[in-house]
Structures are given as structure tokens and as C-alpha cells.
Amino acid sequence: MEKEGIEKVSHKDLFWNIGATVLKVASAAILLPFILKYFSNELVGIWIIFMAITTLVVLIDFGFRPTFTRNVSYIFSGVKNLQIQGIETTATHHLETDYGLLNGLIHSMRWFYSRGALFILILSATVGTGYIFYLLREYSGDKTEVLIAWVILCMNNTYNFYTFYYESLLMGKGLVRKNKQIIIIGRLAYLAVAIVLILCGAGLIAVVSSQIIATIITRILSYNVFFTKSLKSKLANAIPKNKIELIKAIYPNAVKIGLVYCGSVLVMQSTVFIGSFYLNLDEIGSFGITLQLTTLLVTLSKLYLDTFFPKIVQYYSHNDFSSIKQIYRKGKWYFFIIFITGGAMLLFLGNPVLQLIGSKTPLIPFSLLAVLLLFLLLDTQQVLASNILLAGNKVPFLKSNLITGLFSILLIFALLTIYPTGLWALILGPGIAQIVYQNWKWPIVTHKLLKENS
């Protein structure tokens, strides 16, 4: 039997990651015209609420998925024990994978996600269903259609959450290319089924049915790619480590990551919420579409380090900081090239392109966009540095992240007294809050770590 370990990650994985990311965004744009043409305004509103509910369901994971992903990488790197803080380093690159530990971790993931899925199902069936009935009080369309679609959505959200760990297994083992190819297949299946069913008059049921079909296809392919005949044989012959003990080792940092995410939401998403009280509808539309495009730019600029993250984790477990430094340096170059190029295109070509496609909503004014891009450049550089620290199974930035989030909100309200129109306050508040400490602190810490150990 061949030895299992982290797969080699190459630039091909990066290209597939880019393709999957772009398709994820493009698929929404491809489907939207069909929804707007064949759905009533009321049904479009219901669909938007369904999408918001699906997004909220993902938040229940609360940082466990990236934590599980890292621990899968640790195990395939030869680690024999999972620790609450830090990593058990290995002396050689050729240690055998501890299949008992891997088996226990898989049991832990199933234990966690099965309970999360049950919680989602109960919450959806009770509170969620009551909320849907409340929305349908004055709905003039086919209420049965909405209720059937709601049942299918509940089934999809429950099954999707229960099998969340499949992606952790693939990414943790370094199967980045395979994972992204599967995502692309699932997304194409979603589009094909949704468009055909919408054209056949299935309405909202078409969209949610295509979602659950795509989810099932994605999970079946993911299972078959990870659980090879060889691996299943090794797992069957290995005694799994105690899942409760493994959960106890994993959950402290998982919760910290979840709290860090909450801090990030406070910094970024609070701007939209606060802005809704101070901006007119035209400004909200411009600000919203600007945030969508800049978020896509940030995501694309981070893809190099995101793709090679399993290798960074592996090198961390081997104490090979020279290799981490090389990946980090290349990742920063990739980030700067993509971000500066994309940012310039948004600044000078964004509005002309939007006008060309007939959009009635422009981006925010040039000066505002330029400042926003500068702040996002600093923020993303900080995130890249923070991820290097996170690979070592430490979350030193939890406290500063939460404080920055609260400071950001207070600063926004303070600036609104100076800029009552709102837009400058919404951009300067989070930007200043981040630049005071976080934007320079964690890049410096990461630089020192790599310099002292490589």
C-alpha cells in the first residue's frame, strides 16, 4: 500500500483555485437575469431571504472548519498528537501518518457536524418555518411553492452542514486542485439544473432543487476522491483516538478563530448596517456594489497563500521556516501584483464598464474608492501575515481583533458628526481603526518569526 501524506501543491492548483473563485461569483451573475425575468418581485424578495438564511447557517461552523483543515494537515505531516496550543514538531519529512489519530479526527468532525446539522434542522423546522409563515401573510403568489422550496432548502442546509468536513479533509491533505475541480463541477451542475427548471416554470423550487442536487454531487465526488481504497483499508485497521479528547484539544483555537471572524464582521459588515441609517438608497447601492467588487479583488489577491496553506502547515510541523518564508514571499508578490492591477482597473475602468453593461448603479466616487483600496491593501497584507501565525496553531491576534472591531464602530459614529453624508465616515472609521495597531503589528511579528527561524 502506498504511503499517505500531503499531496504536492503546484501552480496548477492555484489556477484551479482562481477558476473556482471566479465561477462562484460569475454563477450568481449568470443566474440573476433568469430570476429577474421569471420571478415576481415578491418571489425575488423571498429568494433573497433564502440566500441570507443559507449564509447565516454557514456561520454556525464558528471557526471549526479551518481548524479541522489545519489539524488534518498536521496529521498527514506526521504529527502524532494534536495540541491545544502550538504544534508537535516532527524531526523528519518521512514519518508515517498516524491513522488512528486521523480516524479519531474524522470521528470528531462527524460528531461535531452531526450535532450542528441537527441544531440547524430543529431551528429551521421551528423558528425558521414560523418566520416563513410570517412572511407569507400578505404574499400574493403561490404559497405552496414557497413552502415546498423552504422544505428543500432546510434539507440542503442540514445535509450541507453535516458534510462540511469533506472540504477540510481534501484541503488538509493538499488536494486543492481536486477540491476546486469538484466545486466547479458542482457549480456548473447548479447552473444547468436551475436554468432548465426555471425555464420549465418551476420557480423558486428550481433554485433550491438545483442547490441540493449540486451539494449531493459535490459531496459524492469529494468522498470518492479522499476515501481511496488504500486509505479506507488503513482506517479500518486503525483504532481511532478518543473523539471527545480530540475535540477538547481543537475547540479552544476554533472558538478563538470564530471570535476573530466576529471581529472582522464588526469591522467590515457593520459599515453596511450603520450606513443604512445615514445613506440614501442611491448611496447604499453604490457602496454595496463597490464592496462586492473589492471583496472579490481581495479574495483573488489572497489565493496564492490560500492555495499553498497546506504546505505551510506541513513545513511548520517540520520546523522548516525557510520553505515557509519562500512561499510567503511569493504569496506577497502575487498579492501586490493582483491587488494593484485589479485596484487600478476598478478605479479607472470600473464605472465605464458598469455603464457599458447598462448598470444604473455606479461605484462610489474616485477619491473614496482610492482611499478604500489603500485601506484594503493594508488589511489584506495583515491577513496574509496573520495566516502564517495561524498555521502554527496559535491565535495571538484575538484580543486586538475584537478591540479593533469595537473601536471601528465607535469611530464611525464619531466621524458621522464630521461627515454627516456617511460615506467618508464608513470608509475612514474601519481604516483608521485597523491602521492604529493591527495593520503593522502582525506583519512585523510574522517577519521577525521567519527571520529568526530560517
C-alpha positions, 0 to 999 in steps of 0.5 A, spaced: 500 500 500 502 506 498 504 511 503 499 517 505 501 524 506 500 531 503 499 531 496 504 536 492 501 543 491 503 546 484 501 552 480 496 548 477 492 548 483 492 555 484 489 556 477 484 551 479 483 555 485 482 562 481 477 558 476 473 556 482 473 563 485 471 566 479 465 561 477 462 562 484 461 569 483 460 569 475 454 563 477 450 568 481 451 573 475 449 568 470 443 566 474 440 573 476 437 575 469 433 568 469 430 570 476 429 577 474 425 575 468 421 569 471 420 571 478 415 576 481 418 581 485 415 578 491 418 571 489 425 575 488 424 578 495 423 571 498 429 568 494 433 573 497 431 571 504 433 564 502 440 566 500 441 570 507 438 564 511 443 559 507 449 564 509 447 565 516 447 557 517 454 557 514 456 561 520 454 556 525 461 552 523 464 558 528 471 557 526 471 549 526 472 548 519 479 551 518 481 548 524 479 541 522 483 543 515 489 545 519 489 539 524 488 534 518 494 537 515 498 536 521 496 529 521 498 527 514 505 531 516 506 526 521 504 529 527 502 524 532 498 528 537 494 534 536 495 540 541 491 545 544 496 550 543 502 550 538 504 544 534 508 537 535 514 538 531 516 532 527 524 531 526 523 528 519 519 529 512 518 521 512 514 519 518 508 515 517 501 518 518 498 516 524 491 513 522 488 512 528 489 519 530 486 521 523 480 516 524 479 519 531 479 526 527 474 524 522 470 521 528 470 528 531 468 532 525 462 527 524 460 528 531 461 535 531 457 536 524 452 531 526 450 535 532 450 542 528 446 539 522 441 537 527 441 544 531 440 547 524 434 542 522 430 543 529 431 551 528 429 551 521 423 546 522 421 551 528 423 558 528 425 558 521 418 555 518 414 560 523 418 566 520 416 563 513 409 563 515 410 570 517 412 572 511 407 569 507 401 573 510 400 578 505 404 574 499 400 574 493 403 568 489 403 561 490 404 559 497 405 552 496 411 553 492 414 557 497 413 552 502 415 546 498 422 550 496 423 552 504 422 544 505 428 543 500 432 548 502 432 546 510 434 539 507 440 542 503 442 546 509 442 540 514 445 535 509 450 541 507 452 542 514 453 535 516 458 534 510 462 540 511 468 536 513 469 533 506 472 540 504 477 540 510 479 533 509 481 534 501 484 541 503 488 538 509 491 533 505 493 538 499 488 536 494 486 543 492 486 542 485 481 536 486 477 540 491 476 546 486 475 541 480 469 538 484 466 545 486 466 547 479 463 541 477 458 542 482 457 549 480 456 548 473 451 542 475 447 548 479 447 552 473 444 547 468 439 544 473 436 551 475 436 554 468 432 548 465 427 548 471 426 555 471 425 555 464 420 549 465 416 554 470 418 551 476 420 557 480 423 558 486 423 550 487 428 550 481 433 554 485 433 550 491 432 543 487 438 545 483 442 547 490 441 540 493 442 536 487 449 540 486 451 539 494 449 531 493 454 531 487 459 535 490 459 531 496 459 524 492 465 526 488 469 529 494 468 522 498 470 518 492 476 522 491 479 522 499 476 515 501 481 511 496 481 504 497 488 504 500 486 509 505 479 506 507 483 499 508 488 503 513 482 506 517 479 500 518 485 497 521 486 503 525 483 504 532 481 511 532 483 516 538 478 518 543 473 523 539 471 527 545 479 528 547 480 530 540 475 535 540 477 538 547 484 539 544 481 543 537 475 547 540 479 552 544 483 555 537 476 554 533 472 558 538 478 563 538 478 563 530 470 564 530 471 570 535 476 573 530 471 572 524 466 576 529 471 581 529 472 582 522 464 582 521 464 588 526 469 591 522 467 590 515 459 588 515 457 593 520 459 599 515 453 596 511 448 596 517 450 603 520 450 606 513 443 604 512 441 609 517 445 615 514 445 613 506 440 614 501 438 608 497 442 611 491 448 611 496 447 604 499 447 601 492 453 604 490 457 602 496 454 595 496 456 594 489 463 597 490 464 592 496 462 586 492 467 588 487 473 589 492 471 583 496 472 579 490 479 583 488 481 581 495 479 574 495 483 573 488 489 577 491 489 572 497 489 565 493 496 564 492 497 563 500 490 560 500 492 555 495 499 553 498 496 553 506 497 546 506 504 546 505 505 551 510 502 547 515 506 541 513 513 545 513 511 548 520 510 541 523 517 540 520 520 546 523 522 548 516 521 556 516 525 557 510 520 553 505 515 557 509 518 564 508 519 562 500 512 561 499 510 567 503 514 571 499 511 569 493 504 569 496 506 577 497 508 578 490 502 575 487 498 579 492 501 586 490 501 584 483 493 582 483 491 587 488 494 593 484 492 591 477 485 589 479 485 596 484 487 600 478 482 597 473 476 598 478 478 605 479 479 607 472 475 602 468 470 600 473 464 605 472 465 605 464 464 598 464 458 598 469 455 603 464 457 599 458 453 593 461 447 598 462 448 598 470 444 604 473 448 603 479 455 606 479 461 605 484 462 610 489 466 616 487 474 616 485 477 619 491 473 614 496 474 608 492 482 610 492 482 611 499 478 604 500 483 600 496 489 603 500 485 601 506 484 594 503 491 593 501 493 594 508 488 589 511 489 584 506 497 584 507 495 583 515 491 577 513 496 574 509 501 575 515 496 573 520 495 566 516 502 564 517 501 565 525 495 561 524 498 555 521 502 554 527 496 553 531 496 559 535 491 565 535 495 571 538 491 576 534 484 575 538 484 580 543 486 586 538 481 583 533 475 584 537 478 591 540 479 593 533 472 591 531 469 595 537 473 601 536 471 601 528 464 602 530 465 607 535 469 611 530 464 611 525 459 614 529 464 619 531 466 621 524 458 621 522 458 628 526 464 630 521 461 627 515 454 627 516 453 624 508 456 617 511 460 615 506 467 618 508 465 616 515 464 608 513 470 608 509 475 612 514 472 609 521 474 601 519 481 604 516 483 608 521 481 603 526 485 597 523 491 602 521 492 604 529 495 597 531 493 591 527 495 593 520 503 593 522 503 589 528 502 582 525 506 583 519 512 585 523 511 579 528 510 574 522 517 577 519 521 577 525 518 569 526 521 567 519 527 571 520 529 568 526 527 561 524 530 560 517 
